[in-house]
Amino acid sequence: MVLTEVAKGNTPGAIFNAALSNILGVMFTPLLVRLLMQASGQVNSFGPLLLKITFADSVAICARHGNPTFGSEMGRCRATYAEHP
């Protein structure tokens, strides 16, 4: 993000792309591993792993956006850590 801002680039676009690539990486990596394992003949159940990842992400997103108290606490913690590098 810093390099994008220094180069006077599209900082919001860079943040969006970084966030999107992180989310897609978490979601698609287990699926890609499963496809590769099937191609090599090693079949394993990735259903429980995918469920855990999806559930954890969903809970985090709901807690962050659905609970204003949690959001304000996160903001307060960020401000505290920003004061003490």
N, C-alpha and C positions, 0 to 999 in steps of 0.2 A: 504494500500500500504506500509505503514511504517513497519508493522509487517512482511510482505512478504519480504521486503528488509533486515530487521534485521535477519530473518531466512535464508537469502541467497537463497530465492526461486525465482521463475520465475516472476519478476516484470512486464515485458510487458504482460505476460499472465494474471496476476491479474488485470491489468488496462483494458485489453480487456474484460475480463469477467465481471468486474464491469460496464463498459460502455454498454455492450450488455444486461446485466440484467436490467439496468435502462431503456433502450430503449424498450425492450420487455415488461417490466412492464407497461410502459405508454401505449403501444399499446394493450396489451391483457387484462388489467384490465377492461375496458369498455365492451369488448366482454364477459368476464367471468360473469360480473354483469348482462348483458343481458340474458345470458343462465340461470343463476340462477333465474332471475325474470320470465322468460318464464316457467321454471319448477314449480314455485309456483303459476302460473296463473296471475301474474302481468305483463302485456305487456306494454312496454313504448317504445317510439322511441329514440334510441340511435344514429341514423344516423347523426343528426346535431352535437352532441357532438363528435362523432368519426371524423367527417369532420373537426371540429375546432382543435382537437388535432393533426390530421395528417397534416393539413395545417400549423399550428404553427411550428411543427417540421420541415417540409419541408422548410419553409421560413428561419428558423434558420440555417439549414444545408447549404442551397444555399448561404445565406449571408456570412457564415463563410468560405466556400470553393470557392465560385464563385467570391468573391470580395477581391482582394489582399489588398486594402486600409483598409477594415474593419478588416481583419486579422492582419495587422500591428498595427492598433489602439488598438486591443485587447491585443497584445503583449506588447505595450507600457504601457497600463493600468496595466497589470499584473506586469510589472517591477516596476512601481510606487508603487503599493500596497505591493510588496515584500520588498521594502526598508523601509516601515513604518508598522511594524507589529502591 
